[in-house]
Amino acid sequence: DENECRQMLFTGYQCNQPAAVRYPRGSGCGTEIQSEMTALALGKGRVIREGKGTAILAFGTLLHQAKAAAEALDATLVDMRFVKPMDEALVLSLAASHDQFVTLEDNAIMGGAGSAVNELLMRSKQCKPVLNLGLPDRFVEQGTQEEIYAQLGLDAVGIQASIEAWLQA
């Protein structure tokens, strides 16, 4: 959201080393802006919702859309916040208590944050099914964020439908 984006920019500035903050296009979801700037703990995600069975790991701006799916599916929802460094300890602790993962990003799936989760799970011998949701490996038509997310199934309805279909397969 727009407040966390501000805090991320502040955190990047405070790093005293190279940092990249992905700044999304479009408008925010209307979150209240905190006047105090706070440096976030580097590489630490935060659990938004505790659930069972499925853990949804949201990277970036699709967290807001994932909330409805997490509620409907009684899934754990995590705001991963960082791709590099990724919160490996959090992912591995979730692997111990969940049956499967869904990664969600407004970025290319191939070589993206979800791929990093897959690599971590394999490297740690945590064989869990993972559904990676994000942008396909092709040119995407232009439009508003809402139009593109709906077309690609990355809006709240599409995310839930994709997860339900995957769980039933």
C-alpha positions in Angstrom: 0.0 0.0 0.0 1.0 3.6 -0.2 2.2 3.8 3.4 4.4 0.8 3.1 5.8 2.1 -0.1 6.9 5.3 1.7 8.4 3.2 4.5 10.3 1.0 2.0 11.7 4.1 0.3 12.9 5.3 3.7 14.3 1.9 4.5 16.2 1.8 1.2 17.6 5.3 1.9 18.7 4.2 5.4 20.6 1.1 4.1 23.8 2.9 3.2 24.3 0.4 0.5 22.7 -0.2 -2.9 18.9 -0.9 -2.6 16.1 -1.1 -5.1 12.5 -0.4 -4.3 9.9 -1.4 -6.9 7.6 1.6 -7.1 4.2 0.5 -8.5 2.3 2.5 -11.0 -1.3 3.7 -10.4 -2.9 4.7 -7.2 -2.9 3.1 -3.8 -5.7 1.5 -2.0 -6.4 4.4 0.3 -4.4 3.3 3.4 -3.9 5.9 6.1 -0.4 7.4 5.8 1.7 7.4 9.0 3.5 10.6 9.5 6.5 8.9 11.2 9.0 7.3 8.9 10.2 3.9 10.1 13.0 1.7 8.7 11.7 -1.8 8.2 13.7 -4.8 9.2 15.6 -5.9 6.1 14.5 -9.2 4.7 11.6 -9.7 7.1 8.1 -10.5 6.1 5.0 -10.2 8.2 2.0 -12.5 8.7 -1.2 -10.7 8.0 -3.6 -13.6 8.6 -3.2 -17.0 10.2 -4.9 -19.8 8.5 -4.6 -23.6 7.8 -3.4 -25.7 4.9 -2.4 -23.1 2.4 0.1 -20.2 2.9 -0.2 -17.3 0.4 3.1 -15.4 0.1 2.4 -12.0 -1.4 5.2 -10.0 -2.9 4.3 -6.4 -3.8 1.1 -4.7 -4.6 -1.2 -7.8 -4.9 -1.4 -8.2 -1.1 -4.7 -6.2 -1.0 -6.3 -8.5 -3.7 -5.1 -11.6 -1.8 -6.9 -10.8 1.4 -10.3 -11.8 0.1 -8.9 -15.2 -1.2 -7.1 -15.8 2.1 -10.3 -15.2 4.1 -12.5 -17.4 1.8 -9.9 -20.2 1.8 -8.9 -19.9 5.5 -5.4 -19.5 4.3 -2.4 -17.9 5.9 -1.5 -14.6 4.2 2.0 -13.2 4.4 3.3 -9.9 3.2 6.8 -11.0 2.2 7.9 -7.3 1.7 11.4 -8.3 0.4 12.5 -10.4 -2.5 16.2 -10.0 -1.7 17.0 -10.8 1.0 13.9 -13.0 1.3 12.7 -14.1 4.8 13.9 -17.7 4.5 13.3 -18.4 8.1 9.6 -17.4 7.8 9.1 -19.5 4.6 10.7 -22.5 6.2 8.6 -22.2 9.4 5.5 -22.0 7.2 6.6 -25.1 5.4 6.6 -27.0 8.7 3.0 -26.0 9.4 1.3 -25.8 5.9 0.5 -28.3 3.2 1.1 -26.0 0.2 2.1 -22.6 -0.9 0.8 -20.0 -3.3 3.2 -17.2 -4.4 1.7 -14.0 -5.7 3.5 -11.2 -7.5 2.9 -8.4 -9.9 6.0 -9.4 -11.7 7.0 -12.1 -14.2 6.6 -15.6 -12.8 9.7 -16.9 -14.6 12.7 -15.9 -12.5 10.6 -14.0 -10.1 10.0 -14.1 -6.3 8.0 -17.3 -6.6 10.9 -19.0 -8.3 13.1 -17.9 -5.3 10.6 -19.6 -3.0 10.7 -22.8 -5.1 14.5 -22.8 -5.0 14.6 -22.3 -1.2 12.1 -25.2 -0.6 14.0 -27.5 -2.9 17.4 -26.6 -1.4 16.0 -27.2 2.1 14.4 -30.5 1.0 10.9 -29.1 1.9 8.9 -30.7 -0.9 5.7 -28.8 -0.9 3.4 -28.1 -3.8 3.7 -24.5 -4.9 1.4 -22.5 -7.2 3.1 -19.4 -8.7 0.8 -16.6 -9.7 2.0 -13.5 -11.5 2.6 -12.1 -14.9 3.0 -14.6 -17.8 6.1 -14.8 -19.9 4.7 -12.8 -22.8 3.9 -9.2 -23.7 0.9 -8.1 -21.7 -1.7 -5.8 -23.2 -1.9 -2.3 -21.9 -4.7 -1.0 -19.7 -5.4 0.1 -16.2 -4.1 -2.0 -13.4 -7.7 -3.2 -12.7 -8.2 -4.2 -16.3 -4.9 -6.0 -16.5 -5.3 -7.8 -13.2 -8.8 -9.0 -14.1 -7.6 -10.2 -17.6 -4.7 -12.1 -16.0 -6.7 -13.5 -13.1 -4.7 -11.4 -10.6 -7.7 -9.6 -9.1 -9.3 -10.9 -5.9 -11.8 -13.1 -7.8 -9.2 -14.5 -10.2 -6.7 -15.2 -7.4 -9.3 -17.2 -5.4 -10.5 -19.0 -8.5 -6.9 -20.0 -9.5 -6.2 -21.3 -6.0 -9.4 -23.3 -5.8 -8.9 -24.8 -9.2 -5.3 -25.8 -8.3 -6.4 -27.3 -5.0 -9.0 -29.4 -6.7 -6.7 -30.7 -9.4 
